[in-house]
Amino acid sequence: IGNDDSNGTRYHSNRHLYAPLEITSRPAAVIIPNRTTNFFGIRRKKIKIILVAFIIAATILVASLVDTTTTSTTSEQPTREGEDDDGDDDDDEPNPPVFPESIKLFHPPKNEIEARELQTIVQESASDPILTREEEFSANNDKTSPSEKTGYDAQQQPTTTPDHTYTTANHFSSTHRIALLFSPGTYPIDFEVGYYVTVHGLGIHPTDVAFANVAKGPHVPALDKYTNRPPHGSGLDTFWRSIENVATYPRHGMRWTVSQAAPLRRMHIGANLDLYDGDAWVSGGVMTNVVVEGNVNFGGQQQWLMRNVDLRGGEVPVGGAWSLVFVGCVGDVPREFGGMMMKEGGGGGGGAAGPSISVVDDVDVRVEKPYIVMKEMGRHRHHRRR
């Protein structure tokens, strides 16, 4: 009102918003004796007035009943799926929801005692089974196990047998499915993210849930270090795990030694990110909508996709075997490279060896995975990126 429309018409009042109610009907067939009064002595003119008044009254009554019925029906109708009256993405499920045993909700610890207790609970829920060095060598009657704990040389190669290793015992489990939900706050805990485990922060922003004052935070090392190319272990089958919508600030950097089906999503990593573990073989992964404050080291990774990643470490990512893809990334993005070239004397065109690197500056359409946030203590909703 008061603005020109696309045809140049200017509306100055609200008369266009409401149309008058007009009721028209065909004349009713009424049999009336051919005289000025009817059987009851009422003149025909008065009868017409009475009939018209009756029709109008009946019409108003019917209209009000229809309006009342419509209003009642509308109020009883469920809202659009996934939304309620205030536009939130709630549904008809109880909120806070009744979680099954496979979904565990945690709140920030208030002191060191609670932090230790929480770390124990999370490790028991999320981490792969541990095999200690003593257990392994006792089972094999091997008395030559070194007593030192694991160390790494300058090339990040393990120099001694580790004091324990996570195993692949849950690799083909049909019952182990765990979701760890962390309400907003700070968590000073370290834990391995095992098979069939997903870690979710419930904050509006990734930094709302922070793993701080930690050595490793959530991490994935190589597995089976006693039996698979010892002492290196393997990351070729560290599948089926994920982490999203959290921040982590580990003193020793974040280690994520995975091979496919193990995404990093919507994270803030306030340290270096190592996508390998020593000389353990690894093969593939994806990370999207992530900020990395430190440097990224691919190690022996291959077939890795980074999308919408902000690389802030000051150095371009290093390492990698082949096929590294960067889509919509900013910061220290490497230049495109055609792939491995044989070193001098090794045939081929000569030159330095390196992984093939593909860089796509931007894309027209990006479809994001929805995530869960906590509106207030105990209530949850789905959040869709606009």
Buried (B, 14 or more C-beta within 10 A) or exposed (E): EEEEEEEEEEEEEEEEEEEEEEEEEEEEEEEEEEEEEEEEEEEBEEBEEEEEEEEEEEEEEEEEEEEEEEEEEEEEEEBEEEBBEEEBBBBEEEBEEEEEEEBBBBBBBEEEEEBEEBBEBBBEBBBBEEBEBEEBBEEEEEEEBEEEEBEEEEEEEBEBBBBBBBBBBBBEEEEBBBBBBBBBBBBBBBBBBBBBBBBBBBBEEBBBBBBBBBEBBBBBBBBBBBBBBBBBBBBBBBBBBBBBBBBBBBEBBBBBBBBBEBBBBBBBBBBBBBBBBBBBBBBBBBBBBBBBBBBBBBBBBBBBBBBBBBBBBEEBBEBBBBBBBBBBBEEBBBEEBEEBBEEEEEEEEEEEEBBBBBBEEEEEEEEBEEBBBBBEEEEBBEBEEE
